[in-house]
Amino acid sequence: MRKDHLLKFHSIPCPIKQFYENIVLLATFFQKDEEKKVNKEGIKEKVIKKELRKTGVINISNFFVSFKAARKAFELGSTWRTMDASERGRLLNKLADLVERDRLILATMETIDGGKLFSTAYLMDLGACIKTLRYCAGWADKIQGRTVPMDGNFFTFTRHEPIGVCGQIIPWNFPLVMFIWKIAPALCCGNTVVVKPAEQTPLSALYMGSLIKEAGFPPGVVNIVPGFGPTAGAAISHHMDIDKIAFTGSTEVGKLIKEAAGKTNLKRVTLELGGKSPNIIFADADLDAAVEFAHIGLFYHQGQCCIAGSRIFVEEPIYDEFVRRSIERAKKNTLGDPLKPGVQQGPQIDKEQYNKILDLIESGKKEGAKLECGGGPWGDKGYFIQPTVFSNVTDDMRIAKEEIFGPVQQIMKFKTVDEVIKRANNTTYGLAAAVFTKDIDKALTFAAALQAGTVWVNCYSALSAQCPFGGFKMSGNGREMGEYGLHEYTEVKTVTIKIPQKNS
C-alpha cells in the first residue's frame, strides 16, 4: 500500500457543511449532549471529538421534512417519476465515478469513524461500493414485465413499478457498503429513499449526500437523516408515508420494525439480521486453506460481521492440529492504529460492544471452554480485545449460542455427517454457513442440508453485487443484491385490456 494513501484526519475535506445544502435542507441539526465515544488508538482524540460533534442529529420535530420531500419527489409527473430508466442508470454510474474519485476520502472516513482497517476500507469496502453502483446502474433499463396469455379477448401484461418511499436503516459495522447496498437497488427501480445512518458511524453517509447532489439526482430523491434508533429509526418504522423499510442490524430491532410495520400501513420489510454461522471442516479438506479462511471468516473487521463463522466444527481426526494452527494464526495478528499499514486488527466500535464481548469471553471460561489464547483487553487505551481462541466448546455454552460480534473464535469437534448437520442447524439463525472438503458429493449434500441463505464451499465471506444475500429463520427475510434484490423494490401490477378479437 502506498504511503500517500494514508491521510491524516485534518487533511480530509469536511463534508458536513456541504450536507446542509444537500437534497433536503435540514438546518435544525443540534449538537449531541454527550461526547462522541472515541475508540481509535493512535489518532488524536481532541481532533476527532471536535469534528464528530459537529454532525449531531436532526430535531425530531423537523424529521418528517425528509418524508414529505421523498413523497413529493415520488409524485406522478415529478422529474424523478418521468425520468427515463436509462437516465437513472446514468446517474448511478455518475455516482460510481464520484465515489471512485473520492475513494481515498471515503475510506479514511470509514477508518476514523468506525475503527475499520484503512486497507480493508480502501480495497474491499470501496471496491464493493463502486461495483454495486455499476451493477445496479446496468439493471435500470432492463427491469421488464411480461405479456400473459389470458383466456378470452383480452390483452394482459405486467408492469414492475417502484414501491414508493423507502426507509433505509444502516448498521455501524459496514456503514458505507450497506448505504450503497440499500440506495442503489432502490434508486435503480425508481423509488425515493430516506436513509438513517448508524449514530456511531454517520460520516460517510453524510459525505455521500454531497456526491449524490453532485451526480445530479433531483431534490428529494435521496434524504439522509442522522439520528438514534429509538427516535429516528422509530419514526421511519411508524410513519404512514414510508412504503418500505430495509434494515440491517440486530434481530431484536428487526422484530420491532416488523411489529411497527404491522401496526401502521403494512410496510414492505426487508431484514438482514444476526447470525451464528457454522463453518464445517472435514478431515479431507486442505488444512492450510481451511485454517486461513476460518481465521478470516471470524476475525475480519474485529469479528464485527453478521456472517462471521463463529461456530467452527472440525472433524475429530484433524481437530487437535486445526486448533494448534488456529492458535498460531491468531497470535500473528497485529493490533493497533487502523490507519497504519501492517495493522491487522483495530478497536471494537464502542464501550458497550467492548464490554459485551469481554463478558461473553468470561462466560466461556466459566462454562468450561478451554481458552487457548487471548481472552482479555489489549493495550492501555482504546477498545481493543486480544484475538481469542476457545477449544472444547460445547453447543450449550453462551459463546456457542449468542452472537458475540467480536474477535472470539470457538472450535468444536464432531464425528459424523449426520451429527454435524443437526448441530449446525440447531440455531435460531440462518444467515451463512461453510463447508471445507475435497469431496464434491459431500459438499453438495451440505449445500442442500444447511439452513442458511448463503453456503460457501472451500471458501468464506465471498460476496458479490451479482449474488442475492439474506437469511433463513431469525436472520431475516427478503434478499439484497442480485436480480432477487431488485424484486424487493418493485410492485408487480397486472394490466388487462379488453380487445375486439384475440389472435394467437
Secondary structure by P-SEA (a helix, b strand, c coil): ccccccccccccccaaaaaaacccccccbbbbccccccccccccaaaaaaaaaaaccccccccaaaaaaaaaaaccccccccccaaaaaaaaaaaaaaaaaaaaaaaaaaaaacccccccccccaaaaaaaaaaaaaaaccccbbbbbbcccccccccccccccbbbbbbbcccaaaaaaacaaaaaaacccbbbbccccccaaaaaaaaaaaaaccccccbbbbbbccccaaaaaaccccccbbbbbccaaaaaaaaaaaaaccccbbbbbbbbbbbbbbccccaaaaaaaaaaaacccccccccccccbbbbcccaaaaaaaaaaaaaaaccccccccccccccccccaaaaaaaaaaaaaaaaacccccccccccccccccccbbbbcccccccccccccccccbbbbbbbccaaaaaaaaaccccccccccccccaaaaaaaaaccccccccccccccccccccccccccccccccccaaaaaaabbbbbbbbbcccccc
